[in-house]
Amino acid sequence: MKERTKLLLIVGVFLAAYFVPWDHPRIMMSGLEAFMMLQEYAQEHVLNCLIPAFFIAGAIAVFVSQASVLKYFGAQASKILSYSVASVSGTILAVCSCTVLPLFAGIYTRGAGIGPATAFLYSGPAINVLAITLTAKILGWELGLARAVGAVIFAVVTGLLMAAIFRKDDAERTAGQIYVPDPEGKERTLMQDTIYIMTMVLILIFAAFAKPAPGSTGLWPALFAVKWYITGALLIALGFMVKAWFTKEESKNWVEATWGFMKQIFPLLAGGVLVAGFMLGRPGNPALIPEQWIQSLLGDNSIQSNLIASLAGALMYFATLTEVPILQGLMGAGMAKGPALALLLAGPALSLPNMLVIGSVLGLKKTATFCGIIVVLSTVAGMTYGSLFP
């Protein structure tokens, strides 16, 4: 962190402590909501979502060669291949807008082009099979299908626009990189590296597997009942892989890379969650901005309602699958279908904590462009859907 940033942070905290009327009932309630949201995040998402994601990012940064990343995600890679892989990645990663961040940082810093990297950044939390299935079941198949189709299209369009807008920056970044040979270690086959990465992905999926709705039947409840047994078995298998396939030096580099991502992301994430909790609160718990204000502005399919829904979704934090019950309540209170889709397309992929971390990786200009593209696309999609299904 730059010294100027540290100074601004200290000044900001001092001004907030000096001028904010903390004894006001609404401010006190909002402050409590901020820390309750942080506690909820720590209890429900850090150990079973973020920690596995950080280790995956560290593994990508250390063990996946730059040549492989550039082959599939680089600025010069085949667009059909790179965007196809990036745009459907969310179908196997049941992650939220914050959990995907270390994975995105891992592939981007390893040399991925900004187009495929941002397509992956959007698709990771947006194209979640469980969330789309739940959306179709609870909110209607039309909304579930629109969410699935819109998310895939958004991932590709967002990536292509980012690549076109920042093509010069991407070319300079690629040209300026020095590619060094991968560090020497135990010889591994491509299949071994694939199994190793996929094992960690499966650990992330099963550890983060959401609790099914009461009364649910089928494969989902059955998998949830045994998810920790499966996760434990995968962790044991991972331990054997690390012992057999990697040197101590490689394992040390893996842990150091993981710690590097954690140092970069955790402080911003915690700060963003506190701000989001203070302003908007948890679902069903009022904070500084009353939920009624949002509901009263989303009752039709106008451009204003869809834009407000997109912006609200972009700023709010949605843990995986929580957007569905939130929308169920909002639609029950009179929210129109167009703004509902706009919020579904913008919300899971963006949040205030997510924006802060993306900014530390991409910079302010690229982050603002990325967020702006998603908000505009979500608004247009909401208006279109609202006109087709009034």
Residue, then its C-alpha position, 0 to 999 in steps of 0.5 A: m500500500k502506498e504511503r499516500t493511500k495509508l494517509l488517506l485511510i488514516v484521515g478517513v477513519f479519523l473523520a468518521a470517528y470525529f463527525v459521524p453521530w454514532d449515538h444515533p439509533r439508525i447509525m448504531m443499528s447500521g454499525l451493528e449490521a456491518f459487524m454482523m455481516l462481517q461475522e456472518y461472512a467469516q463463519e459461513h464463507v471464509l473457511n469453506c470458500l475463500i481458503p480453498a480458493f486462495f490455495i487454488a490461486g497459489a497453485i495456479a501462480v506457482f505450478v501452472s506454466q506461463a506457456s499454458v496460461l498464454k496458450y488458453f487465456g493469453a491475449q494472442a490465444s484463440k478467441i473461440l477457445s479462450y472465451s469458451v473456456a472462460s465463459v462456462s467456468g462458473t458451471i463447475l465453480a459454485v463461488c460468489s463474487c469474492t471467492v472468485l477473486p483470488l482465482f482471477a488474480g492468479i490467472y491474470t498475474r500469470g499472463a492471461g489476457i484481460g478479455p478472457a480473464t474478465a470473462f472468467l471473473y464474471s462467469g465464475p459467480a454468475i453461471n452457477v448451476l445450483a443458483i440457476t436451478l434454484t432460480a428456475k424452481i423458486l422464481g420461475w423457469e423463464l427467469g432461470l433460463a434468462r439468467a443462464v443465457g444472459a450470464v453466458i452472453f455477458a461473460v463473452v461480451t464483457g471479455l470482448l469489450m474489455a479486450a477491445i478497449f484495453r488492447k494496447d495496454d494488454a499488448e504492452r503488458t504481454a510484450g513487457q513480460i520476461y518469460v523464465p523457465d519454470p523452476e526445477g522440481k519433480e517431473r510431473t505429467l500434464m495429467q498429474d497437474t490436472i488431477y492436482i488442480m481439479t482435486m482442489v476445485l472439487i474441495l472448493i465445490f463440496a466445501a461450499f456446497a449449499k444447504p438444500a431447501p427444506g423438503s428437497t429430494g434427489l441428488w442435491p440433498a444426498l450430496f449435501a449429507v455426505k459433503w464433509y466426508i467427500t471433502g475429507a477424502l479429497l483433502i487426504a488425496l491432496g496430501f498424498m499428491v503433494k507428498a509424492w509429486f512435489t518437492k519441499e521447495e515447491s510446496k513452500n513456494w505454493v504456501e508463499a504464493t497463497w499467503g501473498f494473495m491473502k495479504q492482498i485480498f483479505p483486508l480489502l474484502a473485510g473493509g468492503v463487507l463492513v461498508a456494504g453491511f453499514m449501508l445496506g445491512r443483511p437481508g431482512n435487517p435494516a441498515l442506513i439505507p432502508e430496504q423499502w426505498i429500494q423496493s419502492l423504486l423497482g415496481d416497473n420495467s422502466i429504464q430507471s427501475n432497471l438501472i437502479a436494480s443493476l446499480a443496487g445489485a452491483l453494490m450489494y454483496f450476495a453470498t452464493l445462492t442468497e440472491v434467490p430468497i432476497l429476490q423472492g422477498l423483493m418480488g413479493a413486495g412488488m418488484a417487477k420482473g425486468p429489474a429482478l433479472a437486472l439484479l440477478l445478472a449484476g448482483p452475484a458477479l459484482s459487489l462493493p468488496n469485489m470492486l475494491v479487490i479488482g481495483s487493486v489488480l486491474g487499476l481504477k480505469k479498467t475496474a470502472t470500465f468492467c463494472g460499467i459494462i456489466v451495469v449497462l448490459s444488465t439494465v438492457a437485459g432487464m428492460t428486454y426481459g420485462s417487455l417480453f414477460p410483463 
